[in-house]
């Protein structure tokens, strides 16, 4: 007998897990198929920065609400997301100043606290920083980071507790009309609707139902360093130099690029960080904060971003009863807990927030690509 569910989900990263949790909370019967384990793909090696410093209103609201969910994770799902509030400084070059000031005002209206710093006030706030090329800093007080594995596994476990069927170690090889998910062992899973949330593997899955999504896959590094007796610095995103840095517990910090990187095959790419990549990133960091010359390289890794042409999510129906939530372009982790609620409502045919409609998959073909972020740092949304 063919198993039947209201919704079948492909992918158990934090987006698939969050959608499953919200769908089950809404009373839907759900099966989630994952070829490895929850957070077994790019989610698990995300830098998991949690900030609401977005230029897009809907994404800012989602990030704001997701941060609140991370802070209240124990009560919501019975698990610890490893969330830490650190605050984050965003360092802007002169050409960003007017836009950054406007963004800060709009975010303040959404209850997202942003302090703007320049001149002597900025120098006093960030002692030891070489602020050459920085005209303004925006400080988001409630920003921080979480543990991507703990967060994803926590919300996934709660979804299973609510009745979601976990089909782990299984692969969807075909999506047939109906829709039906056909698994690698030949099992057919009949669904009222299907949600593809497979990150870098979304494009070929979408092609199974005739949708040609303009998604690419990029390899992005994360380098890890040990403070090694050097006075730590706060978390910051250096938009002027194109990288971010945040603490990792008490002894370490991690850093990575804010700019586009080379495209790769998601099934064949180098997962280890190369020495020259660490060196290049370290040079930028030490140029900005000279005292960090004394830190020790700890290691690092490389993972994948599924990237849309405007670096904004691709969310919507791509074929009859088949939906997608992908293309989050390296900034999807922080959105997922709240965004999953909107995606679940969309999949079930409930009223959709107008803000979500901005991210419809056909926007590129119809000339409605979104503008977001600052200059080439579109990852800031």
For each residue, the residues with C-beta under 8 A, 3 or more apart:
1:
2: 180 188 189 190
3: 31 165 187 188 189 190
4: 29 190 191
5: 8 29 30 31 165 189 190 191 192
6: 23 28 29 30 191 192 193 348
7: 23 28 29 30 31 191 192 193 194 195 347 348
8: 5 30 31 32 33 179 181 189 191 193 194 195
9: 12 16 19 20 23 30 31 32 33 194 195 197
10: 16 32 33 172 175 181 194 195 196 197 198 205
11: 15 16 32 33 34 41 196 197 198 199 201 202
12: 9 16 17 20 32 33 34 37 38 39 40 152 156 166 168
13: 16 17 38 39 41 42 43 44 152 197 198 199
14: 17 18 39 43 148 151 152 155 332 333 336 337
15: 11 18 19 43 197 199 325 326 328 332 336 339 340 343
16: 9 10 11 12 13 19 20 32 34 195 197 198 325
17: 12 13 14 20 21 32 38 39 152 155 156 159 336 340
18: 14 15 21 22 155 336 337 339 340 341 343
19: 9 15 16 22 23 195 197 325 340 343 344 347
20: 9 12 16 17 23 24 30 32 156 159 164 340
21: 17 18 24 25 77 155 156 158 159 162 164 340
22: 18 19 25 26 340 341 343 344 345
23: 6 7 9 19 20 26 28 30 164 344 347 348
24: 20 21 27 28 30 159 162 163 164
25: 21 22 162 344
26: 22 23 344 345 348 350
27: 24
28: 6 7 23 24 344 348
29: 4 5 6 7 163
30: 5 6 7 8 9 20 23 24 159 163 164 165
31: 3 5 7 8 9 164 165 167 181 189 191
32: 8 9 10 11 12 16 17 20 156 159 164 165 166 167
33: 8 9 10 11 12 167 170 171 172 181 183 189
34: 11 12 16 37 38 40 166 167 168 169 170
35: 40 169 170 171
36: 40 41 168 169
37: 12 34 40 168 169
38: 12 13 17 34 152 153 156 168
39: 12 13 14 17 43 44 148 149 152 153 156
40: 12 34 35 36 37 43 44
41: 11 13 36 44 199 200 304
42: 13 45 46 199 200 303 304 305 306
43: 13 14 15 39 40 46 148 152 199 333
44: 13 39 40 41 148 149 152
45: 42 148 222 301 303
46: 42 43 148 303 333
47: 145 222 244 246 254 256
48: 145 146 147 148 151 333 334
49: 88 143 144 145 235 244 246 333 334
50: 63 66 67 70 83 143 144 145 146 333 334
51: 63 67 88 140 143 144 334
52: 60 63 64 67 107 110 112 140 142 143 334
53: 60 88 90 103 107 112 114 138 140 143 237 380
54: 57 59 60 63 103 107 372 380 381
55: 60 99 103 371 372 373 374 380 381
56: 59 60 312 358 370 372 381
57: 54 60 61 106 110 355
58: 61 62 353 355 356 358
59: 54 56 62 63 312 313 335 372 381
60: 52 53 54 55 56 57 63 64 106 107 110 112
61: 57 58 64 65 110 338 355
62: 58 59 65 66 335 338 339 342
63: 50 51 52 54 59 60 66 67 334 335 338
64: 52 60 61 67 68 110 111 112
65: 61 62 68 69 337 338
66: 50 62 63 69 70 334 335 336 337 338 339
67: 50 51 52 63 64 70 71 83 142 143 144 334
68: 64 65 71 72
69: 65 66 72 73 76 337 338
70: 50 66 67 73 81 83 146 151 337
71: 67 68 83 85
72: 68 69 75 76
73: 69 70 76 77 79 80 81 83 151 154
74: 77 78 79 80
75: 72
76: 69 72 73 158
77: 21 73 74 154 155 157 158
78: 74 154 157 158
79: 73 74 150 151 153 154 155 157 158
80: 73 74 147 150 154
81: 70 73 146 147 150 151 154
82: 146 147 150 151
83: 50 67 70 71 73 144 145 146 147 151
84: 144 145 146
85: 71 142 143 144
86: 143 144 145 234 235 246 247
87: 139 140 141 142 143 144 234 235
88: 49 51 53 139 140 143 144 234 235 236 237 246
89: 117 125 126 137 138 139 234 235 236 237
90: 53 100 137 138 139 140 236 237 239 380
91: 131 134 136 137 236 237 238 239 240 241 288
92: 96 97 100 134 135 136 137 138 239 240 374
93: 96 133 134 135 239 240 375
94: 97 135
95: 375
96: 92 93 99 100 135 136 239 374 375
97: 92 94 100 101 135 136
98: 101 102
99: 55 96 102 103 374
100: 90 92 96 97 103 104 116 136 138 374
101: 97 98 104 105 116 136
102: 98 99 105 106
103: 53 54 55 99 100 106 107 114 138
104: 100 101 107 108 114 116 138
105: 101 102 108 109
106: 57 60 102 103 109 110
107: 52 53 54 60 103 104 110 112 114
108: 104 105 111 112 113 114
109: 105 106
110: 52 57 60 61 64 106 107
111: 64 108
112: 52 53 60 64 107 108 140 142
113: 108 140 141 142
114: 53 103 104 107 108 138 139 140 141
115: 138 139 141
116: 100 101 104 136 137 138 139
117: 89 121 122 125 136 137 138 139
118: 121 122 135 136 137
119: 122 123
120: 123 124
121: 117 118 124 125
122: 117 118 119 125 126 131 134 136 137
123: 119 120 126 127 129 131
124: 120 121 127
125: 89 117 121 122 137 139
126: 89 122 123 129 131 137 233 234 236
127: 123 124
128: 231 233 289 290 291
129: 123 126 134 233 288 289
130: 287 288 289 290
131: 91 122 123 126 134
132:
133: 93 240 241
134: 91 92 93 122 129 131 137 240
135: 92 93 94 96 97 118
136: 91 92 96 97 100 101 116 117 118 122
137: 89 90 91 92 116 117 118 122 125 126 134 236
138: 53 89 90 92 100 103 104 114 115 116 117
139: 87 88 89 90 114 115 116 117 125
140: 51 52 53 87 88 90 112 113 114 143
141: 87 113 114 115
142: 52 67 85 87 112 113
143: 49 50 51 52 53 67 85 86 87 88 140 235
144: 49 50 51 67 83 84 85 86 87 88 235
145: 47 48 49 50 83 84 86 235 246 247
146: 48 50 70 81 82 83 84 150 151 333
147: 48 80 81 82 83 150 151
148: 14 39 43 44 45 46 48 151 152 333
149: 39 44 152 153
150: 79 80 81 82 146 147 153 154
151: 14 48 70 73 79 81 82 83 146 147 148 154 155 333 337
152: 12 13 14 17 38 39 43 44 148 149 155 156
153: 38 39 79 149 150 156 157
154: 73 77 78 79 80 81 150 151 157 158
155: 14 17 18 21 77 79 151 152 158 159 337
156: 12 17 20 21 32 38 39 152 153 159 160 166
157: 77 78 79 153 154 160 161
158: 21 76 77 78 79 154 155 161 162
159: 17 20 21 24 30 32 155 156 162 164
160: 156 157 163 164 166
161: 157 158
162: 21 24 25 158 159
163: 24 29 30 160
164: 20 21 23 24 30 31 32 159 160
165: 3 5 30 31 32
166: 12 32 34 156 160
167: 31 32 33 34 170 183 189
168: 12 34 36 37 38
169: 34 35 36 37
170: 33 34 35 167 183 184 185
171: 33 35 183 184
172: 10 33 175 181 182 183 184 205
173: 182 183 184
174: 181 182 208
175: 10 172 179 180 181 182 194 196 205 208 209 322
176: 179 180 182 188
177: 180 209 320
178: 190 191
179: 8 175 176 191 193 194 209 319 320 321 322
180: 2 175 176 177 188 189 190 191
181: 8 10 31 33 172 174 175 188 189 191 194
182: 172 173 174 175 176 186 187 188 189
183: 33 167 170 171 172 173 186 187 188 189
184: 170 171 172 173
185: 170
186: 182 183
187: 3 182 183
188: 2 3 176 180 181 182 183
189: 2 3 5 8 31 33 167 180 181 182 183
190: 2 3 4 5 178 180
191: 4 5 6 7 8 31 178 179 180 181 194 321
192: 5 6 7 321
193: 6 7 8 179 321 322 323 347 348
194: 7 8 9 10 175 179 181 191 321 322 323
195: 7 8 9 10 16 19 323 324 325 343 347
196: 10 11 175 202 205 206 318 322 323 324 325 326
197: 9 10 11 13 15 16 19 202 324 325 326
198: 10 11 13 16 201 202 205 326
199: 11 13 15 41 42 43 202 304 306 326 328
200: 41 42 217 266 304 305 306
201: 11 198 204 205 266
202: 11 196 197 198 199 205 206 213 215 306 324 326 327
203: 206 207 213 215 306
204: 201 207 208
205: 10 172 175 196 198 201 202 208
206: 196 202 203 209 211 212 213 318 324
207: 203 204 210 211 212 213
208: 174 175 204 205
209: 175 177 179 206 318 319 322
210: 207 319
211: 206 207 318 319 322 324 361
212: 206 207
213: 202 203 206 207 314 318 324 326 327 361
214: 308 309 364
215: 202 203 306 307 308 314 326 327
216: 263 306 307
217: 200 263 264 265 266 304 305 306 307
218: 260 261 262 263 264 304 305 307 330
219: 261 262 263 264 269 270 302 303 304
220: 256 257 261 302 303 304 305 330
221: 256 257 261 273 277 278 281 300 301 302
222: 45 47 254 255 256 273 300 301 302 303
223: 254 255 256 273 277 278 281 282 297 299 300
224: 248 252 253 254 297 298 299 300
225: 252 253 254 255 282 292 295 296 297 298
226: 251 252 295 296 297 298
227: 230 231 232 251 252 253 295
228: 294 295 296
229: 294
230: 227 291 292 294 295
231: 128 227 291
232: 227 247 253
233: 126 128 129 236 245 253 289 292
234: 86 87 88 89 126
235: 49 86 87 88 89 143 144 145 244 245 246 247
236: 88 89 90 91 126 137 233 244 245
237: 53 88 89 90 91 243 244 245 258 377 380
238: 91 241 242 243 244 245 258 284 288
239: 90 91 92 93 96 242 258 374 375 377 380
240: 91 92 93 133 134
241: 91 133 238 284 287 288
242: 238 239 257 258 259 284 376 377
243: 237 238 255 256 257 258 281 284 285
244: 47 49 235 236 237 238 255 256 258
245: 233 235 236 237 238 253 254 255 285
246: 47 49 86 88 145 235 253 254 255
247: 86 145 232 235 250 252 253
248: 224 251 252 253 254
249: 252
250: 247
251: 226 227 248
252: 224 225 226 227 247 248 249 298
253: 224 225 227 232 233 245 246 247 248 295
254: 47 222 223 224 225 245 246 248 300
255: 222 223 225 243 244 245 246 281 285
256: 47 220 221 222 223 243 244 281
257: 220 221 242 243 261 281
258: 237 238 239 242 243 244 377 379 380
259: 242 376 377 379
260: 218 307 376
261: 218 219 220 221 257 305
262: 218 219
263: 216 217 218 219
264: 217 218 219 268 269 304
265: 217 268 269
266: 200 201 217 269 304
267:
268: 264 265
269: 219 264 265 266 302 304
270: 219 274 302
271: 301 302 303
272: 301 302
273: 221 222 223 277 278 299 300 301 302
274: 270 277 278
275: 278 279
276: 279 280
277: 221 223 273 274 280 281 300 302
278: 221 223 273 274 275 281 282 297 300
279: 275 276 282 283
280: 276 277 283 284
281: 221 223 243 255 256 257 277 278 284 285
282: 223 225 278 279 285 286 297
283: 279 280 286 287
284: 238 241 242 243 280 281 287 288
285: 243 245 255 281 282 288 289 292
286: 282 283 289 290 292 293
287: 130 241 283 284 290
288: 91 129 130 238 241 284 285
289: 128 129 130 233 285 286 292
290: 128 130 286 287 293
291: 128 230 231 294
292: 225 230 233 285 286 289 295
293: 286 290
294: 228 229 230 291
295: 225 226 227 228 230 253 292
296: 225 226 228
297: 223 224 225 226 278 282
298: 224 225 226 252
299: 223 224 273
300: 221 222 223 224 254 273 277 278
301: 45 221 222 271 272 273
302: 219 220 221 222 269 270 271 272 273 277
303: 42 45 46 219 220 222 271
304: 41 42 199 200 217 218 219 220 264 266 269
305: 42 200 217 218 220 261 328 329 330
306: 42 199 200 202 203 215 216 217 326 327 328 329
307: 215 216 217 218 260 311 327 329 330
308: 214 215 311 312 313 314 327 329 364
309: 214 364 369
310: 364 369 370 371 372 378
311: 307 308 329 330 331 372 373 378 379 381
312: 56 59 308 327 329 358 359 370 372 378 381
313: 59 308 325 326 327 328 329 332 335 339 359
314: 213 215 308 324 325 326 327 359 361
315: 323 324 325 326 343 346 356 359 360 361
316: 323 324 346 356 357 359 360 361 362
317: 320 321 322 323 346 361
318: 196 206 209 211 213 322 323 324 361
319: 179 209 210 211 322
320: 177 179 317
321: 179 191 192 193 194 317
322: 175 179 193 194 196 209 211 317 318 319
323: 193 194 195 196 315 316 317 318 343 346 347
324: 195 196 197 202 206 211 213 314 315 316 318 361
325: 15 16 19 195 196 197 313 314 315 339 343
326: 15 196 197 198 199 202 213 215 306 313 314 315
327: 202 213 215 306 307 308 312 313 314
328: 15 199 305 306 313 331 332 335
329: 305 306 307 308 311 312 313 332 378 379
330: 218 220 305 307 311 379
331: 311 328 334 335 379 380 381
332: 14 15 313 328 329 335 336 339
333: 14 43 46 48 49 50 146 148 151 336
334: 48 49 50 51 52 63 66 67 331
335: 59 62 63 66 313 328 331 332 338 339
336: 14 15 17 18 66 332 333 339 340
337: 14 18 65 66 69 70 151 155 340
338: 61 62 63 65 66 69 335 341 342
339: 15 18 62 66 313 325 332 335 336 342 343
340: 15 17 18 19 20 21 22 336 337 343 344
341: 18 22 338 344 345
342: 62 338 339 345 346 352 353 356
343: 15 18 19 22 195 315 323 325 339 340 346 347 356
344: 19 22 23 25 26 28 340 341 347 348
345: 22 26 341 342 348 350 351 352 353
346: 315 316 317 323 342 343 349 350 352 356
347: 7 19 23 193 195 323 343 344
348: 6 7 23 26 28 193 344 345
349: 346
350: 26 345 346
351: 345
352: 342 345 346 356 357
353: 58 342 345 356 357
354: 357
355: 57 58 61 358
356: 58 315 316 342 343 346 352 353 359
357: 316 352 353 354 360
358: 56 58 312 355 363 368 370
359: 312 313 314 315 316 356 363 370
360: 315 316 357 363
361: 211 213 314 315 316 317 318 324
362: 316 365 366
363: 358 359 360 366 368 369 370
364: 214 308 309 310 367 368 369
365: 362
366: 362 363
367: 364
368: 358 363 364
369: 309 310 363 364
370: 56 310 312 358 359 363
371: 55 310
372: 54 55 56 59 310 311 312 378 380 381
373: 55 311 377 378 379 380 381
374: 55 92 96 99 100 239 377 378 380
375: 93 95 96 239
376: 242 259 260
377: 237 239 242 258 259 373 374 380
378: 310 311 312 329 372 373 374 381
379: 258 259 311 329 330 331 373
380: 53 54 55 90 237 239 258 331 372 373 374 377
381: 54 55 56 59 311 312 331 372 373 378
